[in-house]
Amino acid sequence: MLNATDVAMTPASLIVSRFGSKSAVADAVGVHRTRVYDWLRDKERGGSGGRIPQSHHLKLLEAARERGIPLTAAELIGASEAA
């Protein structure tokens, strides 16, 4: 479920916002925090343009559930951006 502040966010920035920090996201999926910075970086600058690699989606959904963080699979792929 998106709230008003989430509407313009990329999937990566939404996840960081919900988890509270880049380090918390990195810990949840077992990567160094620089990987999370790469997700946030524009494609022109070598990042993923706000996209989260699919290999991390299940880990993020599980971590969110364990922490009581609202998160859906649609939000991970940016389904609201296409709507």
PyMOL CGO cylinders between C-alpha atoms (Angstrom):
from pymol import cmd
from pymol.cgo import CYLINDER

trace = [
    CYLINDER, 0.00, 0.00, 0.00, 1.51, 3.32, -1.08, 0.3, 1, 1, 1, 1, 1, 1,
    CYLINDER, 1.51, 3.32, -1.08, 1.16, 6.46, 0.95, 0.3, 1, 1, 1, 1, 1, 1,
    CYLINDER, 1.16, 6.46, 0.95, 1.46, 10.00, -0.39, 0.3, 1, 1, 1, 1, 1, 1,
    CYLINDER, 1.46, 10.00, -0.39, 5.22, 10.21, 0.21, 0.3, 1, 1, 1, 1, 1, 1,
    CYLINDER, 5.22, 10.21, 0.21, 5.85, 6.89, -1.57, 0.3, 1, 1, 1, 1, 1, 1,
    CYLINDER, 5.85, 6.89, -1.57, 4.13, 7.82, -4.85, 0.3, 1, 1, 1, 1, 1, 1,
    CYLINDER, 4.13, 7.82, -4.85, 7.13, 9.39, -6.62, 0.3, 1, 1, 1, 1, 1, 1,
    CYLINDER, 7.13, 9.39, -6.62, 9.68, 6.98, -5.19, 0.3, 1, 1, 1, 1, 1, 1,
    CYLINDER, 9.68, 6.98, -5.19, 11.57, 4.31, -7.09, 0.3, 1, 1, 1, 1, 1, 1,
    CYLINDER, 11.57, 4.31, -7.09, 11.41, 0.78, -5.68, 0.3, 1, 1, 1, 1, 1, 1,
    CYLINDER, 11.41, 0.78, -5.68, 14.90, 1.21, -4.20, 0.3, 1, 1, 1, 1, 1, 1,
    CYLINDER, 14.90, 1.21, -4.20, 14.17, 4.52, -2.51, 0.3, 1, 1, 1, 1, 1, 1,
    CYLINDER, 14.17, 4.52, -2.51, 10.87, 3.14, -1.20, 0.3, 1, 1, 1, 1, 1, 1,
    CYLINDER, 10.87, 3.14, -1.20, 12.66, 0.18, 0.37, 0.3, 1, 1, 1, 1, 1, 1,
    CYLINDER, 12.66, 0.18, 0.37, 15.33, 2.36, 1.99, 0.3, 1, 1, 1, 1, 1, 1,
    CYLINDER, 15.33, 2.36, 1.99, 12.62, 4.66, 3.34, 0.3, 1, 1, 1, 1, 1, 1,
    CYLINDER, 12.62, 4.66, 3.34, 10.60, 1.79, 4.77, 0.3, 1, 1, 1, 1, 1, 1,
    CYLINDER, 10.60, 1.79, 4.77, 13.59, -0.04, 6.28, 0.3, 1, 1, 1, 1, 1, 1,
    CYLINDER, 13.59, -0.04, 6.28, 15.04, 3.19, 7.66, 0.3, 1, 1, 1, 1, 1, 1,
    CYLINDER, 15.04, 3.19, 7.66, 18.53, 3.12, 6.15, 0.3, 1, 1, 1, 1, 1, 1,
    CYLINDER, 18.53, 3.12, 6.15, 20.68, 1.75, 3.36, 0.3, 1, 1, 1, 1, 1, 1,
    CYLINDER, 20.68, 1.75, 3.36, 22.58, -0.34, 5.91, 0.3, 1, 1, 1, 1, 1, 1,
    CYLINDER, 22.58, -0.34, 5.91, 19.36, -1.94, 7.17, 0.3, 1, 1, 1, 1, 1, 1,
    CYLINDER, 19.36, -1.94, 7.17, 18.43, -2.92, 3.61, 0.3, 1, 1, 1, 1, 1, 1,
    CYLINDER, 18.43, -2.92, 3.61, 21.92, -4.26, 2.95, 0.3, 1, 1, 1, 1, 1, 1,
    CYLINDER, 21.92, -4.26, 2.95, 21.80, -6.33, 6.14, 0.3, 1, 1, 1, 1, 1, 1,
    CYLINDER, 21.80, -6.33, 6.14, 18.39, -7.71, 5.19, 0.3, 1, 1, 1, 1, 1, 1,
    CYLINDER, 18.39, -7.71, 5.19, 19.62, -9.08, 1.87, 0.3, 1, 1, 1, 1, 1, 1,
    CYLINDER, 19.62, -9.08, 1.87, 23.22, -9.88, 2.85, 0.3, 1, 1, 1, 1, 1, 1,
    CYLINDER, 23.22, -9.88, 2.85, 25.08, -7.38, 0.67, 0.3, 1, 1, 1, 1, 1, 1,
    CYLINDER, 25.08, -7.38, 0.67, 27.42, -4.48, 1.34, 0.3, 1, 1, 1, 1, 1, 1,
    CYLINDER, 27.42, -4.48, 1.34, 25.64, -1.14, 1.64, 0.3, 1, 1, 1, 1, 1, 1,
    CYLINDER, 25.64, -1.14, 1.64, 27.40, 0.09, -1.51, 0.3, 1, 1, 1, 1, 1, 1,
    CYLINDER, 27.40, 0.09, -1.51, 25.19, -2.32, -3.49, 0.3, 1, 1, 1, 1, 1, 1,
    CYLINDER, 25.19, -2.32, -3.49, 22.13, -0.50, -2.14, 0.3, 1, 1, 1, 1, 1, 1,
    CYLINDER, 22.13, -0.50, -2.14, 23.70, 2.84, -3.16, 0.3, 1, 1, 1, 1, 1, 1,
    CYLINDER, 23.70, 2.84, -3.16, 24.07, 1.36, -6.67, 0.3, 1, 1, 1, 1, 1, 1,
    CYLINDER, 24.07, 1.36, -6.67, 20.35, 0.60, -6.76, 0.3, 1, 1, 1, 1, 1, 1,
    CYLINDER, 20.35, 0.60, -6.76, 19.62, 4.24, -6.00, 0.3, 1, 1, 1, 1, 1, 1,
    CYLINDER, 19.62, 4.24, -6.00, 22.06, 5.68, -8.53, 0.3, 1, 1, 1, 1, 1, 1,
    CYLINDER, 22.06, 5.68, -8.53, 20.89, 6.72, -12.02, 0.3, 1, 1, 1, 1, 1, 1,
    CYLINDER, 20.89, 6.72, -12.02, 21.66, 4.32, -14.86, 0.3, 1, 1, 1, 1, 1, 1,
    CYLINDER, 21.66, 4.32, -14.86, 23.73, 7.03, -16.53, 0.3, 1, 1, 1, 1, 1, 1,
    CYLINDER, 23.73, 7.03, -16.53, 25.98, 7.03, -13.47, 0.3, 1, 1, 1, 1, 1, 1,
    CYLINDER, 25.98, 7.03, -13.47, 26.40, 3.25, -13.32, 0.3, 1, 1, 1, 1, 1, 1,
    CYLINDER, 26.40, 3.25, -13.32, 23.47, 2.41, -11.07, 0.3, 1, 1, 1, 1, 1, 1,
    CYLINDER, 23.47, 2.41, -11.07, 20.26, 0.52, -11.61, 0.3, 1, 1, 1, 1, 1, 1,
    CYLINDER, 20.26, 0.52, -11.61, 18.03, 3.58, -11.82, 0.3, 1, 1, 1, 1, 1, 1,
    CYLINDER, 18.03, 3.58, -11.82, 16.04, 2.74, -8.72, 0.3, 1, 1, 1, 1, 1, 1,
    CYLINDER, 16.04, 2.74, -8.72, 15.43, -0.90, -9.60, 0.3, 1, 1, 1, 1, 1, 1,
    CYLINDER, 15.43, -0.90, -9.60, 16.19, -3.70, -7.16, 0.3, 1, 1, 1, 1, 1, 1,
    CYLINDER, 16.19, -3.70, -7.16, 17.70, -6.89, -8.60, 0.3, 1, 1, 1, 1, 1, 1,
    CYLINDER, 17.70, -6.89, -8.60, 15.11, -9.65, -8.68, 0.3, 1, 1, 1, 1, 1, 1,
    CYLINDER, 15.11, -9.65, -8.68, 17.47, -11.96, -6.79, 0.3, 1, 1, 1, 1, 1, 1,
    CYLINDER, 17.47, -11.96, -6.79, 16.83, -9.84, -3.67, 0.3, 1, 1, 1, 1, 1, 1,
    CYLINDER, 16.83, -9.84, -3.67, 13.04, -9.58, -3.86, 0.3, 1, 1, 1, 1, 1, 1,
    CYLINDER, 13.04, -9.58, -3.86, 12.19, -12.65, -1.79, 0.3, 1, 1, 1, 1, 1, 1,
    CYLINDER, 12.19, -12.65, -1.79, 14.72, -11.75, 0.92, 0.3, 1, 1, 1, 1, 1, 1,
    CYLINDER, 14.72, -11.75, 0.92, 13.30, -8.23, 1.13, 0.3, 1, 1, 1, 1, 1, 1,
    CYLINDER, 13.30, -8.23, 1.13, 9.72, -9.48, 1.37, 0.3, 1, 1, 1, 1, 1, 1,
    CYLINDER, 9.72, -9.48, 1.37, 10.70, -11.92, 4.13, 0.3, 1, 1, 1, 1, 1, 1,
    CYLINDER, 10.70, -11.92, 4.13, 12.71, -9.30, 6.03, 0.3, 1, 1, 1, 1, 1, 1,
    CYLINDER, 12.71, -9.30, 6.03, 9.86, -6.81, 5.77, 0.3, 1, 1, 1, 1, 1, 1,
    CYLINDER, 9.86, -6.81, 5.77, 7.37, -9.37, 7.09, 0.3, 1, 1, 1, 1, 1, 1,
    CYLINDER, 7.37, -9.37, 7.09, 9.67, -10.23, 10.01, 0.3, 1, 1, 1, 1, 1, 1,
    CYLINDER, 9.67, -10.23, 10.01, 10.10, -6.54, 10.89, 0.3, 1, 1, 1, 1, 1, 1,
    CYLINDER, 10.10, -6.54, 10.89, 6.45, -5.61, 10.44, 0.3, 1, 1, 1, 1, 1, 1,
    CYLINDER, 6.45, -5.61, 10.44, 7.25, -3.35, 7.48, 0.3, 1, 1, 1, 1, 1, 1,
    CYLINDER, 7.25, -3.35, 7.48, 4.46, -3.05, 4.91, 0.3, 1, 1, 1, 1, 1, 1,
    CYLINDER, 4.46, -3.05, 4.91, 5.77, -4.20, 1.52, 0.3, 1, 1, 1, 1, 1, 1,
    CYLINDER, 5.77, -4.20, 1.52, 4.28, -5.90, -1.52, 0.3, 1, 1, 1, 1, 1, 1,
    CYLINDER, 4.28, -5.90, -1.52, 5.87, -7.64, -4.48, 0.3, 1, 1, 1, 1, 1, 1,
    CYLINDER, 5.87, -7.64, -4.48, 4.28, -5.02, -6.75, 0.3, 1, 1, 1, 1, 1, 1,
    CYLINDER, 4.28, -5.02, -6.75, 6.17, -2.28, -4.90, 0.3, 1, 1, 1, 1, 1, 1,
    CYLINDER, 6.17, -2.28, -4.90, 9.46, -4.12, -5.44, 0.3, 1, 1, 1, 1, 1, 1,
    CYLINDER, 9.46, -4.12, -5.44, 9.02, -4.09, -9.20, 0.3, 1, 1, 1, 1, 1, 1,
    CYLINDER, 9.02, -4.09, -9.20, 7.60, -0.58, -9.33, 0.3, 1, 1, 1, 1, 1, 1,
    CYLINDER, 7.60, -0.58, -9.33, 4.18, -1.68, -10.53, 0.3, 1, 1, 1, 1, 1, 1,
    CYLINDER, 4.18, -1.68, -10.53, 2.74, 1.65, -9.40, 0.3, 1, 1, 1, 1, 1, 1,
    CYLINDER, 2.74, 1.65, -9.40, 5.09, 3.43, -11.84, 0.3, 1, 1, 1, 1, 1, 1,
    CYLINDER, 5.09, 3.43, -11.84, 3.51, 1.62, -14.78, 0.3, 1, 1, 1, 1, 1, 1,
    CYLINDER, 3.51, 1.62, -14.78, -0.05, 2.30, -13.63, 0.3, 1, 1, 1, 1, 1, 1,
]
cmd.load_cgo(trace, "trace")
